[in-house]
């Protein structure tokens, strides 16, 4: 069979790789994705393997790449995907990539540090100027009669509390943010006469208090500390003994509480206040950072501080003098930072892919063992038999430069090989449904090809509606037509990725739903008259006594098929549209869909049992055809196949003339197991009771055959082999012996324990009859009871089909029918139907397409997993996972 119907042949190969070309060979195998390596160093710790140092270097580089990626993201830029396929770099390029990466990291850190330092210095200079500009504004006169060290013209102390805070607020129309942005502080408005000598006994500093809560008490407590004379301060030495002064060094801690941060989000972007030392003075020189600016050479054409300027008025200008240069330096720094980030954007994506590939190569090399001569590495792995020539050619091309060619050859193995089933974009979603239940054993029958037809069809039986199926089909068709667009492929939405990966499954589900919708004759719950109806109301009216009085007394009229010309024949395709007008429409569909579900269920299960025949023939288990498959078919068809026969036979009979005496299939089926008959239920055919009794007896006889046949045969074969010894064993018995031995721990090939195990090292595995009998008893009970429960389980096709039809009918009656009637009454049908149709469309998509579609999908999934696949499919294998770079490139 082809690879889709059964897994491909997979063999165990041994590779001899020269040490100088081992990296190149494994890198080439990663590009091709042909071999799944086996770990030959399972007993060796990961930290003691040969290439652990190279793996660590790659991991360190990956950490560095994360830092660079974060810097790019911080700058608001995005890394692009590398174009083309990048090979794994040679080992010598690792040092070059590491050096260039370290250089980029150092440049980024230096530029970032310089940028932040320049920003902080620029803001601090502007804040210095703003604070000093507030310091030499004219003082506000105080009321006389108050004592204090800082007195105005009248000798009054500045008031405390809110008065003090109000006295130091900014001029109208100003804001500290403007000064923080580098704008010149506004000149204070003159208030009264110029201050005299006594008014300069105290210096003032204006500012704004910002933060979560006011800190005026802290500032007042700081400002009215006892005055202490500074050494060498002649100005303050001549002040009054009870004068007050304060130091502003701790204002950033008190006012903002965040002196260690360059930006406070609660203070609208203001930086911490600069560290100043402002003392009560009589025009003395400024201290702190302002002192350096004040100590500049005197301006040309004036005195020491310039013409007509005092030290306090010249300090802000000296601070702001170098400010215009700093934005230029800051701009150059940012431009250089952009250049570094551009280099990172260009180099980082290919480096990430190459380092991931290099790390994967070294991890694969760590699974290889070193030869005794230390001249080559020995690797083992699984490979498809059809890929062996490609593998050999790839190894020869990769090791040609080393002078010694790599060698690959097959080695025998008793372990169960992995399963390899090649898929494409169409079959991948159906194979995913099968693999979700379990990966098939090596070379057992694959249900996926048959699922391509049966899954959409069973879904459509529960979702049959022409309109709903057409919407699903168009949605899937749009995804299929746009599948090659990069924007569609690279979408990151998880729900969209789920739909996109199953687009071909949705396409067939919608197409089959349209087909079953035509059979049900339903389009958004409305029937369509594609062909002429097989019932004639006119013939019934002309040949009956339907007078006006009769019609007035009988609101419901029945069409009698026995009247000539009333029933003209069956509808050409599907359900006759006249049934949508009948009051017994639901009863008719109930009977039809229930019988249809039983027929589909028994057919589906029988097909699953027949597929098991191909497994027995392929593995050489001929005894299972007679001792398992045949009893299963007799039991299933003798009971439930007979039920299907009764349904079809009754459909083919004409009960128009004797509808009242029609037989009940359900009563016949119950009497079949009771070996009885009902006088009121007439048999369908002559000799029905004898046939039913014979079928029940035959089905009961198959139960002990199914229970004891296989264990007794295996026991007899085991005894005969023990008597003959290893020499009398036939060569073709190895394949079947792999599956028939009783010890599952040896190889694990079988679907269950009695089918698993194999001889190892020339010794026959131990056969335990009790274990085989136990597992065969479980299989027998599961199958016999499962025939009953599984047949009943297929009635979900009937239930969900009726539920979908009734939901469609309710939605139409409550939304569209009410809207059409409302529009006709008001005469504004065109306007009223717009929102009504919008609501109908939204509810149709949300309830009938999404919710009902998901429900039907899950039920169809259950029917395939439990009722169909367990008849022949074990799902106890494991996938072939070749070493490939596909994930690293993504």
NORDA-V191948 format. One line per field, one symbol per residue. burial: I if it has 24 or more other C-alpha atoms within 12 Angstrom, else O. A space follows every 10 residues. Layout:
# NORDA-V191948
burial=???
This chain:
# NORDA-V191948
burial=OOIIIIIIII IIIIIIIIII IIIIIIIIII IIIIIIIIOO IOOOOOOOII IIOIIIOIIO IIOIIOOIIO IIOOOOOOIO OOOOOIIIII IOOIOOIIOO IOOIIOIIOO IIOIIOOIII IIIIIIIIII IIIIIIIIII IIOOOOOIII IIIOOOIIIO OOOIIOOIII OOOOIIIOII IIIIIOOOOO OOOOOOOIII IIIIIIIIII OOOOIIOIII OOIIOOIOOO OOOOOIOOII OOIIIIIIOI IIOIIIIIOO OIOOOOIOOI IIIIIIIIII IIIIIIIOII IOIIOOOOOO OOOOIOOOOO IIIIIIIIII OOIOOIOOOI OOIIOOIIOI IIOIIOIIII IIIIIIIIII IIIIIIIIII OOOOOIIIII IIIIIOIIOO IIOIIIIIIO OOOOIIIIII OOOIIIIIII IIOOOIIIII IIIIIOIIII IIIIIIIIII IIOIIIIIII IIIIIIIIII IIIOIIIOII OOIOOOOOOO OOOOOOOOII IIIIIIIIII IIIIIIIIII IIIIIIIIOO OOIIIIIOOO OOOOOOOOOO OOOOOOOOIO IOOOOIIOOO OOOIIIIIII OOOOOOOOII OIIIIIIIII IIIIIIIIII IIIIIIOOIO IOIIIOIIII IIIIIIIIII IIIIIIIOOO OOOOOOOOOO OOIIIOIIIO IIIOOOOOOO OOIIOOOIIO IIIOIIOIIO OIIIIIIIII IIIIIOOIOO OOOOOOOOOO OOOOIIIIII IIIIOIIIII IIIIIIIIIO OOOIIIIOIO OIIOIIIOII OOIIOIIIOI IIIIIIIIII IIIIIIIIIO IIOOIIOOII OOOOOOOOOO OOIOOIIOOI IOIIIOOIIO OIIIIIIOII IIIIIIIIII IIIIIIIIII IIIIIOOIIO
